[in-house]
Amino acid sequence: MGFTAASIVAHAQLVIPAGGYSIIAPTDTIIGGFASGAGFPVPSEGPNQVWDYSGVTSGTPFTNGWELPNNPNFPNATAGRSYNPSLGPINLIGSRDFFLTDADGVYQLGFESAANTYSIAAITGNPSDELEILNTFNNYGKDYPIVEFPMNYMDVYYPQVVGETSFNLTVAAFGLNATPGQIKQYVTITDTICGWGAVTVGVNGMTGAPGLLKKTIYHQIDSVFLGGAPAPEALLTAFGLTQGAVLSFTDYRIFVYDGQTRLLPALSFDLDANGTAVETIRYDRANYSNLSTSDVALREAVKLYPNPAVENFLTVEMPQAPNDVLDIQIINMNGQVVANAKYDKNADRVMVDLQACAPGNYYVKITDRNGNLMALRNFIRL
C-alpha cells in the first residue's frame, strides 16, 4: 500500500505486561467504522511486520457503548453490553454479554438471555403459537480469554465453552404446549498471537504504532433439543435451522498499546469462507471514556507534525481545544513519561521539546485539569 514512516524505523517487539490493561471499560463509547476489505491484504504473520493500512480512510460508521454490569450472576464482571442475537427469523431482544479485565487478562465471562415471549405466527400460521425465551445465564469464568497477560508473540489460547439458551415452545400443529427446549452452542477457539510489528491506519491517524497480531480460528456447532430429545427436522426447517449446524471462520486483530493503561484493537479483519481474502475491516476511530461532544471534537481534530519527528520539537495542533488548561505528556513504550508540555489556551498549537526522546515509538497523551483523557496519538521519533 505504499512507503510509510513505519518502514523506516527499527521496530522492537511489543510485549504487553501483566497489570490489567483494559480493552473494555464500563463507561467507554467506541466510535469507529466498517470498511470494505477489497484490495487490502490479509495481515502478514511473523516478527517485525509492517502493516500498512493507510488506505483505510473511511467506512460505514458505528458507535458501540459499554455498560456497568450490575448483575448478580456475574459478580466479578467489569463491563457489559447489550446485543440482540437471532434464532432463525426472530431477533431475541435484551441479551447481554459480560466481560472481566484483571491483572491476568481480558475475559468474556459469558452471556445472559433475557426472558421474553415472541409470536411465531409468521412461521406457523397460527396466532396462538409462541416461543418463550427463559432467563438463562452462562458464566464461563476464565475459560474464555480474549487476551492474557503478559501478552507475547507466539502465545496460544484454546478456549472451549458451551453456551445454552432455554425456551418453552408452543406449536399446535406439532402438539407442543410450552414444551421445554434448549439451544446449545459448542464452541472451540484457537487464538494465536502470530505477529508483531508496526501498524499505520489512515482513518484514525495511527502511524507506525507498535502492535501485536492475533489470529482467531472459531468453530461452533449448534444443537437444538426439545423435550429432552433432538428437535424434529420439520420443526427446525420451519425456523430455518439445521441440527448440528457448523459455523467456522477466521479473523485477525491488531492490538496497540498506549504504554500505560489501555490495550486497543486498532483493526479487525473478517475473512472470507476460505480464510484467504479480507471481506471487512473494522477500525476503532476513537475510544472515549465519558467525553462530551466538544471533547470528541477535540480528539478528532488533534494533529501531530512532523511525524516522523526528525527535529527536536513536535508540534501538537488542537484547533478544537476548549478554553482550559490541558497537560501534554510524551510517553515511551515502557510507560515512562519522558517529556511534558502545557496547552496554552491563547494558541491553537504547542511545541513539545523532544531532546530527551531517543529514536523510537511514542504516544502523546492529552488530559484535562482533572486527569481525564482527552486525546491519545502516536508518533515516531527518528
VOPAGU-2260 file (C-alpha; in pm, 1 decimal, decimal comma):
REM VOPAGU-2260
SITE   aa  ch    i         X         Y         Z
SITE  MET   A    0       0,0       0,0       0,0
SITE  GLY   A    1     298,6     231,3     -34,1
SITE  PHE   A    2     600,4     351,7     159,8
SITE  THR   A    3     533,5     478,0     511,4
SITE  ALA   A    4     724,4     603,7     809,6
SITE  ALA   A    5     664,9     268,2     976,8
SITE  SER   A    6     900,8     102,5     729,9
SITE  ILE   A    7    1198,9     326,7     807,6
SITE  VAL   A    8    1208,2     271,0    1183,5
SITE  ALA   A    9    1376,7     -21,7    1353,0
SITE  HIS   A   10    1092,7    -190,0    1545,9
SITE  ALA   A   11    1113,4    -352,3    1885,0
SITE  GLN   A   12     890,8    -642,6    1975,8
SITE  LEU   A   13     587,6    -527,2    2173,3
SITE  VAL   A   14     510,7    -714,8    2495,2
SITE  ILE   A   15     201,5    -625,4    2699,5
SITE  PRO   A   16     295,9    -676,8    3065,9
SITE  ALA   A   17      69,9    -804,3    3341,8
SITE  GLY   A   18    -137,8    -548,3    3521,3
SITE  GLY   A   19    -493,2    -530,2    3390,9
SITE  TYR   A   20    -471,6    -325,6    3072,2
SITE  SER   A   21    -828,0    -258,4    2970,6
SITE  ILE   A   22    -967,1    -328,7    2625,3
SITE  ILE   A   23   -1315,1    -274,2    2764,8
SITE  ALA   A   24   -1403,2     -12,9    3024,1
SITE  PRO   A   25   -1761,9      13,0    3152,1
SITE  THR   A   26   -1805,3     378,0    3052,4
SITE  ASP   A   27   -1644,0     358,0    2708,7
SITE  THR   A   28   -1809,5     463,3    2389,2
SITE  ILE   A   29   -1619,8     328,6    2089,6
SITE  ILE   A   30   -1658,0     525,0    1768,0
SITE  GLY   A   31   -1539,9     352,0    1454,4
SITE  GLY   A   32   -1649,4     208,6    1126,1
SITE  PHE   A   33   -1661,8     -82,8     884,3
SITE  ALA   A   34   -1470,9     -59,3     557,2
SITE  SER   A   35   -1466,8    -293,9     260,3
SITE  GLY   A   36   -1168,3    -525,2     263,2
SITE  ALA   A   37   -1147,3    -533,6    -116,6
SITE  GLY   A   38    -792,6    -466,9    -230,2
SITE  PHE   A   39    -641,2    -492,9     117,5
SITE  PRO   A   40    -414,1    -783,4     213,1
SITE  VAL   A   41    -461,7   -1027,9     496,3
SITE  PRO   A   42    -225,6    -910,6     775,1
SITE  SER   A   43     113,0   -1078,6     742,4
SITE  GLU   A   44     220,4   -1306,7    1026,0
SITE  GLY   A   45     562,7   -1323,2    1187,9
SITE  PRO   A   46     810,4   -1089,6    1358,0
SITE  ASN   A   47     889,6    -728,9    1264,8
SITE  GLN   A   48     598,7    -680,2    1024,3
SITE  VAL   A   49     484,7    -354,1     864,3
SITE  TRP   A   50     102,9    -343,4     847,6
SITE  ASP   A   51      28,4     -51,5     620,1
SITE  TYR   A   52    -344,3      21,8     607,7
SITE  SER   A   53    -304,9     390,7     535,1
SITE  GLY   A   54    -552,2     333,1     251,5
SITE  VAL   A   55    -832,0     266,4     503,4
SITE  THR   A   56    -966,4     621,2     506,5
SITE  SER   A   57   -1343,3     584,8     551,4
SITE  GLY   A   58   -1625,6     339,9     606,0
SITE  THR   A   59   -1974,0     290,4     745,9
SITE  PRO   A   60   -1969,0     445,4    1094,8
SITE  PHE   A   61   -2080,9     275,9    1413,9
SITE  THR   A   62   -2099,6     360,5    1782,9
SITE  ASN   A   63   -2066,7      87,1    2043,9
SITE  GLY   A   64   -2133,3     167,0    2408,9
SITE  TRP   A   65   -2041,7     -36,5    2715,7
SITE  GLU   A   66   -2234,6     -56,8    3039,4
SITE  LEU   A   67   -2173,6    -106,2    3408,9
SITE  PRO   A   68   -2257,4    -476,5    3454,8
SITE  ASN   A   69   -2450,7    -480,8    3788,3
SITE  ASN   A   70   -2566,0    -841,4    3751,2
SITE  PRO   A   71   -2564,2   -1088,7    4044,9
SITE  ASN   A   72   -2499,3   -1379,7    3805,7
SITE  PHE   A   73   -2169,4   -1215,4    3701,0
SITE  PRO   A   74   -2049,4   -1055,3    4026,2
SITE  ASN   A   75   -1690,1   -1006,2    3907,9
SITE  ALA   A   76   -1777,1    -858,7    3566,6
SITE  THR   A   77   -1616,2    -522,7    3493,8
SITE  ALA   A   78   -1819,5    -436,2    3180,7
SITE  GLY   A   79   -2123,1    -549,0    2986,8
SITE  ARG   A   80   -2306,4    -475,4    2664,7
SITE  SER   A   81   -2648,8    -544,0    2515,0
SITE  TYR   A   82   -2694,7    -736,3    2192,1
SITE  ASN   A   83   -2980,9    -898,5    2000,9
SITE  PRO   A   84   -2891,9   -1245,1    1866,4
SITE  SER   A   85   -3117,2   -1416,5    1614,5
SITE  LEU   A   86   -3294,3   -1750,9    1624,7
SITE  GLY   A   87   -3384,6   -1811,5    1263,4
SITE  PRO   A   88   -3605,0   -1514,4    1165,1
SITE  ILE   A   89   -3657,9   -1399,2    1527,4
SITE  ASN   A   90   -3442,0   -1132,7    1689,5
SITE  LEU   A   91   -3405,6   -1203,7    2061,5
SITE  ILE   A   92   -3420,0    -871,9    2243,5
SITE  GLY   A   93   -3225,6    -776,0    2554,4
SITE  SER   A   94   -2946,3   -1032,2    2578,4
SITE  ARG   A   95   -2617,5    -918,7    2733,6
SITE  ASP   A   96   -2250,3   -1017,7    2719,4
SITE  PHE   A   97   -2027,8    -979,2    3025,5
SITE  PHE   A   98   -1651,6    -920,8    3043,5
SITE  LEU   A   99   -1377,0    -916,4    3304,4
SITE  THR   A  100   -1047,8    -728,3    3295,2
SITE  ASP   A  101    -797,3    -803,5    3570,5
SITE  ALA   A  102    -422,9    -849,5    3612,1
SITE  ASP   A  103    -439,9   -1187,4    3436,2
SITE  GLY   A  104    -610,8   -1076,5    3116,3
SITE  VAL   A  105    -936,4    -984,1    2946,8
SITE  TYR   A  106   -1208,8   -1249,5    2951,3
SITE  GLN   A  107   -1553,8   -1296,2    2805,8
SITE  LEU   A  108   -1731,5   -1419,1    3117,0
SITE  GLY   A  109   -2044,1   -1531,7    2936,5
SITE  PHE   A  110   -2392,0   -1413,4    2843,5
SITE  GLU   A  111   -2744,5   -1386,7    2975,8
SITE  SER   A  112   -3058,2   -1436,0    2766,2
SITE  ALA   A  113   -3345,2   -1204,8    2861,9
SITE  ALA   A  114   -3687,5   -1352,1    2934,8
SITE  ASN   A  115   -3930,6   -1264,4    2658,1
SITE  THR   A  116   -4218,9   -1415,0    2461,2
SITE  TYR   A  117   -4235,0   -1392,6    2081,3
SITE  SER   A  118   -4523,4   -1469,2    1848,0
SITE  ILE   A  119   -4424,8   -1718,1    1577,8
SITE  ALA   A  120   -4747,4   -1685,6    1378,3
SITE  ALA   A  121   -4546,4   -1563,2    1078,6
SITE  ILE   A  122   -4368,8   -1900,9    1078,6
SITE  THR   A  123   -4650,1   -2141,6    1169,1
SITE  GLY   A  124   -4960,7   -1951,3    1057,4
SITE  ASN   A  125   -5126,4   -1997,0    1397,7
SITE  PRO   A  126   -5166,9   -1676,2    1604,9
SITE  SER   A  127   -5159,3   -1879,0    1927,5
SITE  ASP   A  128   -4817,3   -2027,4    1864,9
SITE  GLU   A  129   -4529,7   -1869,0    2056,7
SITE  LEU   A  130   -4170,0   -1900,0    2163,6
SITE  GLU   A  131   -4092,0   -1813,2    2524,4
SITE  ILE   A  132   -3723,7   -1745,2    2588,5
SITE  LEU   A  133   -3638,1   -1809,6    2952,5
SITE  ASN   A  134   -3392,2   -1608,7    3156,3
SITE  THR   A  135   -3074,8   -1813,5    3112,2
SITE  PHE   A  136   -2721,3   -1723,4    3209,3
SITE  ASN   A  137   -2391,0   -1887,1    3113,0
SITE  ASN   A  138   -2090,8   -1797,6    3328,4
SITE  TYR   A  139   -1766,7   -1934,7    3181,2
SITE  GLY   A  140   -1540,9   -1790,6    3449,0
SITE  LYS   A  141   -1194,1   -1750,6    3297,5
SITE  ASP   A  142   -1240,6   -2026,5    3038,7
SITE  TYR   A  143   -1283,9   -1776,8    2752,7
SITE  PRO   A  144    -982,2   -1542,1    2739,3
SITE  ILE   A  145    -970,4   -1268,2    2477,2
SITE  VAL   A  146    -609,0   -1197,3    2572,4
SITE  GLU   A  147    -398,8   -1299,4    2868,7
SITE  PHE   A  148    -115,4   -1102,0    3030,6
SITE  PRO   A  149     170,6   -1084,5    2977,8
SITE  MET   A  150      79,2   -1084,4    2609,1
SITE  ASN   A  151     366,8   -1208,2    2394,5
SITE  TYR   A  152     436,7   -1307,3    2037,7
SITE  MET   A  153     355,5   -1679,3    1983,1
SITE  ASP   A  154     119,6   -1708,8    2282,5
SITE  VAL   A  155    -165,7   -1952,8    2211,9
SITE  TYR   A  156    -505,6   -1985,7    2385,2
SITE  TYR   A  157    -757,2   -2269,5    2340,8
SITE  PRO   A  158   -1095,7   -2159,9    2481,8
SITE  GLN   A  159   -1366,7   -2427,2    2484,6
SITE  VAL   A  160   -1711,0   -2337,4    2616,1
SITE  VAL   A  161   -2072,8   -2449,4    2586,6
SITE  GLY   A  162   -2346,9   -2186,6    2575,4
SITE  GLU   A  163   -2710,4   -2270,9    2644,3
SITE  THR   A  164   -3036,7   -2082,2    2590,2
SITE  SER   A  165   -3354,4   -2233,6    2737,7
SITE  PHE   A  166   -3704,7   -2185,4    2598,3
SITE  ASN   A  167   -4063,9   -2309,7    2600,4
SITE  LEU   A  168   -4226,1   -2371,2    2261,0
SITE  THR   A  169   -4594,8   -2382,0    2172,7
SITE  VAL   A  170   -4683,1   -2507,8    1822,8
SITE  ALA   A  171   -5031,1   -2655,6    1792,5
SITE  ALA   A  172   -4956,6   -2840,1    1466,9
SITE  PHE   A  173   -4680,8   -3038,6    1641,3
SITE  GLY   A  174   -4877,4   -3092,1    1964,1
SITE  LEU   A  175   -4639,9   -2870,6    2159,6
SITE  ASN   A  176   -4770,7   -2670,4    2454,6
SITE  ALA   A  177   -4496,9   -2481,4    2641,9
SITE  THR   A  178   -4264,2   -2773,6    2574,2
SITE  PRO   A  179   -3919,8   -2706,9    2725,7
SITE  GLY   A  180   -3616,5   -2693,8    2498,7
SITE  GLN   A  181   -3255,5   -2581,7    2479,5
SITE  ILE   A  182   -3024,3   -2442,2    2216,4
SITE  LYS   A  183   -2666,7   -2549,6    2286,4
SITE  GLN   A  184   -2362,2   -2399,0    2121,2
SITE  TYR   A  185   -2038,1   -2595,5    2145,3
SITE  VAL   A  186   -1752,6   -2352,4    2081,4
SITE  THR   A  187   -1383,2   -2426,0    2031,3
SITE  ILE   A  188   -1136,4   -2148,5    1952,4
SITE  THR   A  189    -766,6   -2131,2    1873,0
SITE  ASP   A  190    -617,4   -1787,0    1937,0
SITE  THR   A  191    -255,0   -1724,9    1840,2
SITE  ILE   A  192     -51,1   -1408,1    1888,4
SITE  CYS   A  193     103,6   -1464,7    1547,8
SITE  GLY   A  194     288,5   -1142,8    1469,2
SITE  TRP   A  195     440,7    -820,8    1594,6
SITE  GLY   A  196     532,4    -504,2    1413,7
SITE  ALA   A  197     406,4    -155,0    1335,0
SITE  VAL   A  198      62,2     -55,8    1208,7
SITE  THR   A  199     -46,0     250,2    1012,9
SITE  VAL   A  200    -416,6     330,1     973,2
SITE  GLY   A  201    -526,6     621,8     758,2
SITE  VAL   A  202    -865,4     682,5     915,1
SITE  ASN   A  203    -754,2     729,4    1275,5
SITE  GLY   A  204    -416,2     894,9    1229,3
SITE  MET   A  205    -219,1     598,5    1361,8
SITE  THR   A  206     133,5     595,6    1218,0
SITE  GLY   A  207     380,5     315,2    1281,3
SITE  ALA   A  208     224,3     223,3    1616,9
SITE  PRO   A  209     375,8     -89,8    1777,3
SITE  GLY   A  210     124,4    -372,0    1760,6
SITE  LEU   A  211      57,6    -739,2    1818,0
SITE  LEU   A  212    -139,8    -950,9    1570,5
SITE  LYS   A  213    -390,6   -1208,3    1697,7
SITE  LYS   A  214    -534,7   -1478,6    1473,4
SITE  THR   A  215    -861,8   -1643,9    1578,2
SITE  ILE   A  216    -991,6   -1969,8    1432,9
SITE  TYR   A  217   -1350,6   -2009,8    1555,6
SITE  HIS   A  218   -1557,8   -2328,4    1535,3
SITE  GLN   A  219   -1916,8   -2357,6    1664,6
SITE  ILE   A  220   -2166,9   -2644,0    1647,5
SITE  ASP   A  221   -2534,1   -2571,0    1721,6
SITE  SER   A  222   -2772,6   -2833,3    1857,6
SITE  VAL   A  223   -3141,4   -2788,4    1937,9
SITE  PHE   A  224   -3325,0   -3007,4    2189,4
SITE  LEU   A  225   -3696,8   -3028,2    2259,0
SITE  GLY   A  226   -3849,1   -3225,6    2546,6
SITE  GLY   A  227   -3508,9   -3378,3    2619,6
SITE  ALA   A  228   -3453,9   -3512,5    2265,1
SITE  PRO   A  229   -3317,2   -3363,7    1940,2
SITE  ALA   A  230   -3576,9   -3134,2    1786,5
SITE  PRO   A  231   -3762,1   -3280,6    1484,0
SITE  GLU   A  232   -3619,4   -3181,6    1146,7
SITE  ALA   A  233   -3951,3   -3047,0    1013,7
SITE  LEU   A  234   -3974,5   -2802,5    1304,6
SITE  LEU   A  235   -3614,7   -2690,1    1260,4
SITE  THR   A  236   -3672,4   -2635,1     889,3
SITE  ALA   A  237   -3968,1   -2406,2     969,6
SITE  PHE   A  238   -3731,5   -2190,2    1175,3
SITE  GLY   A  239   -3456,2   -2201,1     914,4
SITE  LEU   A  240   -3232,4   -2405,7    1146,4
SITE  THR   A  241   -3023,2   -2718,8    1092,6
SITE  GLN   A  242   -2936,8   -2971,2    1359,9
SITE  GLY   A  243   -2560,5   -2978,6    1405,8
SITE  ALA   A  244   -2506,9   -2662,4    1200,0
SITE  VAL   A  245   -2140,8   -2562,5    1192,4
SITE  LEU   A  246   -2013,6   -2205,4    1197,2
SITE  SER   A  247   -1643,6   -2164,1    1122,1
SITE  PHE   A  248   -1445,1   -1850,9    1048,8
SITE  THR   A  249   -1102,4   -1695,1    1078,1
SITE  ASP   A  250   -1031,2   -1337,8    1173,5
SITE  TYR   A  251    -738,4   -1120,1    1274,6
SITE  ARG   A  252    -698,9    -829,9    1517,2
SITE  ILE   A  253    -409,9    -590,2    1551,1
SITE  PHE   A  254    -376,8    -465,3    1909,1
SITE  VAL   A  255    -190,4    -149,2    2003,3
SITE  TYR   A  256     -98,3     -28,3    2349,1
SITE  ASP   A  257     -73,7     323,2    2491,4
SITE  GLY   A  258     222,6     237,8    2713,6
SITE  GLN   A  259      28,9     282,1    3037,5
SITE  THR   A  260    -328,0     163,5    3074,4
SITE  ARG   A  261    -509,7      82,6    2750,4
SITE  LEU   A  262    -484,2    -207,9    2508,6
SITE  LEU   A  263    -688,2    -128,8    2197,7
SITE  PRO   A  264    -786,5    -330,0    1888,2
SITE  ALA   A  265    -676,7     -86,6    1616,1
SITE  LEU   A  266    -806,0    -303,0    1330,7
SITE  SER   A  267   -1014,2    -619,2    1299,2
SITE  PHE   A  268   -1029,7    -825,4     980,8
SITE  ASP   A  269   -1314,2   -1059,2     880,3
SITE  LEU   A  270   -1200,7   -1309,1     615,9
SITE  ASP   A  271   -1395,1   -1496,9     350,3
SITE  ALA   A  272   -1506,0   -1858,4     392,0
SITE  ASN   A  273   -1169,2   -1981,1     262,3
SITE  GLY   A  274    -975,1   -1764,5     506,8
SITE  THR   A  275    -768,7   -1617,5     223,1
SITE  ALA   A  276    -919,9   -1274,2     148,9
SITE  VAL   A  277   -1034,3    -980,5     360,9
SITE  GLU   A  278   -1407,8    -912,0     336,5
SITE  THR   A  279   -1449,7    -640,9     601,7
SITE  ILE   A  280   -1214,3    -423,8     805,8
SITE  ARG   A  281   -1336,7    -277,3    1131,6
SITE  TYR   A  282   -1147,7      20,3    1268,8
SITE  ASP   A  283   -1182,7     191,3    1604,6
SITE  ARG   A  284   -1151,1     559,2    1525,4
SITE  ALA   A  285   -1150,7     654,4    1891,7
SITE  ASN   A  286   -1214,4     503,1    2232,0
SITE  TYR   A  287   -1363,0     756,8    2466,4
SITE  SER   A  288   -1449,5     746,2    2833,1
SITE  ASN   A  289   -1718,5     988,6    2949,2
SITE  LEU   A  290   -1633,2    1250,2    2684,3
SITE  SER   A  291   -1875,1    1524,6    2582,6
SITE  THR   A  292   -1946,0    1620,8    2222,2
SITE  SER   A  293   -1692,4    1903,9    2240,7
SITE  ASP   A  294   -1431,6    1664,7    2384,9
SITE  VAL   A  295   -1490,0    1425,6    2095,1
SITE  ALA   A  296   -1437,4    1712,8    1851,5
SITE  LEU   A  297   -1102,6    1784,0    2020,3
SITE  ARG   A  298    -993,5    1419,5    1995,6
SITE  GLU   A  299   -1080,0    1403,9    1627,9
SITE  ALA   A  300    -903,7    1731,4    1545,6
SITE  VAL   A  301    -566,1    1676,8    1717,6
SITE  LYS   A  302    -274,9    1671,5    1471,8
SITE  LEU   A  303      94,3    1595,3    1520,8
SITE  TYR   A  304     368,8    1712,5    1288,2
SITE  PRO   A  305     619,7    1643,2    1162,2
SITE  ASN   A  306     552,6    1272,1    1201,0
SITE  PRO   A  307     805,3    1109,3    1195,6
SITE  ALA   A  308     970,3    1377,6    1409,7
SITE  VAL   A  309    1314,7    1448,1    1266,1
SITE  GLU   A  310    1388,7    1765,3    1466,0
SITE  ASN   A  311    1395,8    1826,2    1842,3
SITE  PHE   A  312    1038,7    1957,3    1850,5
SITE  LEU   A  313     696,7    1812,0    1781,8
SITE  THR   A  314     401,9    2037,7    1706,9
SITE  VAL   A  315      70,9    1937,6    1866,4
SITE  GLU   A  316    -214,2    2123,5    1698,7
SITE  MET   A  317    -552,9    2144,3    1873,6
SITE  PRO   A  318    -785,4    2377,0    1679,8
SITE  GLN   A  319   -1090,8    2246,4    1870,6
SITE  ALA   A  320    -933,3    2269,3    2216,9
SITE  PRO   A  321   -1150,6    2408,1    2498,3
SITE  ASN   A  322   -1068,0    2725,7    2687,6
SITE  ASP   A  323    -897,2    2529,1    2961,9
SITE  VAL   A  324    -557,6    2410,0    3080,6
SITE  LEU   A  325    -450,6    2080,3    2922,5
SITE  ASP   A  326    -149,0    1865,8    3010,2
SITE  ILE   A  327      52,8    1705,7    2731,0
SITE  GLN   A  328     273,6    1405,7    2807,0
SITE  ILE   A  329     513,9    1218,6    2580,2
SITE  ILE   A  330     514,9     851,0    2681,7
SITE  ASN   A  331     756,9     583,5    2563,6
SITE  MET   A  332     662,8     220,1    2512,9
SITE  ASN   A  333     771,4     133,9    2866,3
SITE  GLY   A  334     501,3     365,0    3000,7
SITE  GLN   A  335     751,9     629,2    3112,9
SITE  VAL   A  336     674,6     999,4    3074,7
SITE  VAL   A  337     980,0    1145,2    2900,0
SITE  ALA   A  338     856,2    1496,4    2816,2
SITE  ASN   A  339     578,5    1734,3    2925,2
SITE  ALA   A  340     410,9    2048,2    2799,3
SITE  LYS   A  341     110,8    2265,0    2885,2
SITE  TYR   A  342    -152,1    2372,2    2636,4
SITE  ASP   A  343    -164,9    2749,4    2600,7
SITE  LYS   A  344    -531,7    2840,5    2567,9
SITE  ASN   A  345    -433,8    3154,5    2376,0
SITE  ALA   A  346    -290,4    2947,0    2091,2
SITE  ASP   A  347    -410,9    2651,6    1888,2
SITE  ARG   A  348     -79,6    2462,8    1889,2
SITE  VAL   A  349     200,9    2362,8    2124,9
SITE  MET   A  350     569,2    2291,5    2055,9
SITE  VAL   A  351     694,9    1996,8    2262,9
SITE  ASP   A  352    1068,2    1957,7    2325,7
SITE  LEU   A  353    1188,4    1610,6    2219,4
SITE  GLN   A  354    1555,7    1639,6    2311,9
SITE  ALA   A  355    1512,2    1374,9    2583,2
SITE  CYS   A  356    1346,2    1131,8    2340,4
SITE  ALA   A  357    1561,0     861,0    2181,2
SITE  PRO   A  358    1457,6     728,1    1837,9
SITE  GLY   A  359    1153,8     505,0    1864,9
SITE  ASN   A  360     776,2     497,9    1905,5
SITE  TYR   A  361     590,1     730,6    2142,5
SITE  TYR   A  362     242,0     836,7    2243,1
SITE  VAL   A  363     115,7    1188,5    2302,1
SITE  LYS   A  364    -135,0    1183,4    2588,8
SITE  ILE   A  365    -355,5    1489,1    2646,5
SITE  THR   A  366    -552,0    1521,5    2970,6
SITE  ASP   A  367    -764,7    1792,4    3128,4
SITE  ARG   A  368    -703,6    1953,3    3468,5
SITE  ASN   A  369    -885,2    1662,7    3639,8
SITE  GLY   A  370    -670,9    1399,4    3469,7
SITE  ASN   A  371    -941,6    1282,6    3226,9
SITE  LEU   A  372    -806,9    1150,5    2897,2
SITE  MET   A  373    -888,9    1391,6    2615,9
SITE  ALA   A  374    -679,2    1254,1    2330,6
SITE  LEU   A  375    -416,5     992,6    2253,2
SITE  ARG   A  376    -198,0     997,7    1941,9
SITE  ASN   A  377     117,7     814,4    1844,4
SITE  PHE   A  378     428,6     934,6    1661,9
SITE  ILE   A  379     773,6     816,9    1560,5
SITE  ARG   A  380    1098,8     984,8    1667,5
SITE  LEU   A  381    1381,7     942,2    1418,1
